[in-house]
Amino acid sequence: NMAAITTSTITDAVPNQGRKMLIVESPTTADTGDTIAITLANYGMTTFLGILGQSHDTVNSIVTTEAPTTAVSAGVLTITTGGSGNTDAKRVYVVYGK
């Protein structure tokens, strides 16, 4: 069941340093194919540079690398969870931009 995740936590980890890094944490109910939308300007970004993804097989304990897909349209970054096949798992993404 793919769905839009609307309760993610987003933290601006490197404010005002020329480059930006956001930490995005999904709820523990995220499934492969769910999406997270981030308005880049809300975090002082105009350009999306890259992403690293992790899936929590066991929350905050067993963590595996995941390969989410991304798209940017009208300044909104959409992250689609995936690459691990996990269901009902917390996802953590590091988003890089400027």
GULUMDO-718859 format. One line per 10 residues: number of its first residue (from 1); their letters; for each residue x, y, z negated of C-alpha. Coordinates in steps of 0.1 Angstrom, whole numbers. Layout:
REM GULUMDO-718859
NUM) a) X:Y:Z; ...
This chain:
REM GULUMDO-718859
1) nmaaittsti) 0:0:0; 18:31:12; 10:63:-6; 22:98:-12; 40:100:-45; 29:133:-62; 44:129:-96; 82:128:-89; 106:148:-111; 130:170:-91
11) tdavpnqgrk) 161:185:-108; 183:212:-93; 217:197:-103; 241:223:-87; 224:257:-87; 239:286:-69; 272:270:-59; 269:273:-21; 257:237:-18; 227:222:-35
21) mlivesptta) 221:188:-50; 187:176:-62; 180:146:-83; 146:131:-74; 130:105:-96; 98:87:-87; 74:70:-111; 80:33:-118; 50:25:-95; 67:34:-62
31) dtgdtiaitl) 64:9:-34; 84:6:-2; 69:29:24; 56:55:-1; 66:91:6; 78:121:-14; 75:156:1; 99:183:-11; 96:220:1; 133:228:5
41) anygmttflg) 129:266:0; 115:259:-35; 151:248:-44; 169:275:-25; 177:252:5; 174:260:42; 192:229:55; 190:192:46; 224:176:47; 220:140:34
51) ilgqshdtvn) 206:116:8; 217:87:-14; 191:63:-27; 188:38:-55; 160:14:-65; 156:3:-101; 148:-35:-101; 147:-31:-139; 140:5:-150; 173:22:-161
61) sivtteaptt) 191:-11:-161; 194:-31:-128; 200:-6:-100; 205:-14:-63; 213:8:-34; 184:16:-11; 183:32:23; 153:56:24; 144:73:57; 139:111:60
71) avsagvltit) 124:137:82; 122:175:79; 94:195:94; 86:232:88; 110:232:59; 95:202:41; 117:171:36; 98:139:35; 115:109:20; 101:75:28
81) tggsgntdak) 111:49:2; 125:17:17; 155:-5:24; 152:-26:-7; 118:-42:-4; 110:-35:-40; 75:-28:-52; 65:-11:-84; 100:2:-89; 115:36:-99
91) rvyvvygk) 134:52:-71; 162:78:-77; 175:99:-48; 203:124:-46; 194:150:-20; 222:172:-6; 215:206:12; 225:241:16
